[in-house]
Amino acid sequence: MDSEQFREFGKAAVDYIADYFDTIRDRPVLHSVQPGYLEELLPKEVPRTGETWQTVLRDVDKLIQPGITHWHHPNFHGYFAAANSFPAIVGEMMSAGFTSIGVNWMASPAYTELEMVMMDWLAKLLNLPEIFLNSSNGPGGGVLQGSASETTLLCLLTSRERKIQELQTENPDLKVEDILGKLVAYSSDQSNSSIERSGLLGAMPMRLLPSDSTGKLRGSTLLEAIKADKEKGLIPCYVVACLGTTPTCSFDDLSELGPICEEEKVWLHVDAAYAGAAFACPEYRHLMKGVEFVDSFNFNPHKWMLVNYDCSAMWLKDARCLIDSFNVDRIYLKHNKLPDIPEYRHWQIPLGRRLRAMKLWFVLRIYGVEGIQKYIRGHISQAKYFEKLVRSDSRFEVVTSILGLVCFRLQDDSSTQKLLDKLVERGKLFLIAATFDKKRVIRFAVCSRYSEKRDMDFAWNEILLVADSVVPKRKRKFNHSHYLLEENICFSDSLKIKRKMLCEPLPFTKDL
Ligand SMILES: *Cc1c(COP(=O)(O)O)cnc(C)c1O
């Protein structure tokens, strides 16, 4: 393919993506395929002779598109948001355009230096303590990783190194083997599955301690567990606090956990994968009170800050332990430049690095602080509105509601699950379940960049319609429910028409 063809192909692909987003609202939120659908549709081998890009792009529409779950659809309320925006998509393309492999500063200085500055921009946007900045005088700093999961694992491995160093300084005769089998890590039973996995991958038992009735890990629970382990001769090493848990977005109290970790010389890591983005708005920063205690802090711009996957931001108060843990210098990686610039390969698992900071740079500049705040506040106010709708019907209970996530249920687990199953089966909304305080709840997360207040009405009407078949009797607190119900019927009819349209290819592919 020459550059002329690339121009045509690239422009056509951008048109395709733009058309996709222009029509996303008219698509069913869920894919329409069965497991194994694609194997039957694709040839068994690489084509003998090369094909045209037009054929390939047409197949994207015909074969791939039906197998996509539309995370950016305004009726997608599962999991958490998967960030996305046009500046980020272009940033991703530009980064692919350069494709150096940033093994060190020399391999492409802009890779390292743009990332250094972007991490400082982000830290300031969230108002994190100065000590985390790359530009601060201390040994702290920030780096981009691919995922929160990697970050949790990296910090676990780093905490292990720090613990070994600390114990060997106290007692130089102590052997590493004598320490390794005794290290223990802690998090709450509400923490993300990736936390438990980091313990498995890093060969450090991860104790999932019981959270309280609001989903928080209490200091007293942690302290008890630490004491019990010490009595058994074990060595407490690592704690993962959650700011915004996956089931219900609950927040551990850092000002409670922090002093305990400091006292016990335990590494305190923060997983704020989803909720961290909210700290761009000053009114939510009270939720990270005590952040000055933490050793490492992580959030995912790829969740709620408009930067598409993958882009996970990690800061450390003291990066030296991390760097020492993973530093294997070989002659082919050495160069004589600038010792005070980080060699980010020591901060991560892979050797190579891509220019992840480009998409972040594009998003931060094109949205600006105000644009990002407006986006986050918009989602939160929609969630608040949805919460109000749920509270208007006495058959429902709002179990938790914070930031862009509302968790609700019917009277019991079985009707709640039935409601969810029916909703997903109808395919107009996508939602998932969680367990909280031993109860089954339905999670409703505002996810799409295109989400509006009317989508909350649409979702609520759909939920009401289905709830009527699960729990027939309805007591209304607000008398506007009737009107909403009628609107719902119109809406479903127009949706049927729209669905028919969907079988047609996107405008772009028709022209090919
Ligand atoms: C999504 C999520 C994770 C996992 O994030 P990845 O970047 O996919 O590894 C971890 N913790 C919380 C709270 C999350 O919401």
The ligand as an ORCA input file, in Angstrom:
! r2SCAN-3c Opt
* xyz 0 1
  C     -11.913     -1.470     36.022
  C     -11.339     -1.575     37.339
  C     -10.119     -2.237     37.534
  C      -9.394     -2.954     36.420
  O      -8.908     -2.046     35.487
  P      -7.970     -2.528     34.282
  O      -7.337     -1.268     33.814
  O      -8.869     -3.150     33.274
  O      -6.995     -3.502     34.817
  C      -9.600     -2.254     38.810
  N     -10.227     -1.655     39.829
  C     -11.401     -1.006     39.682
  C     -12.035     -0.357     40.859
  C     -11.991     -0.942     38.433
  O     -13.143     -0.286     38.290
*
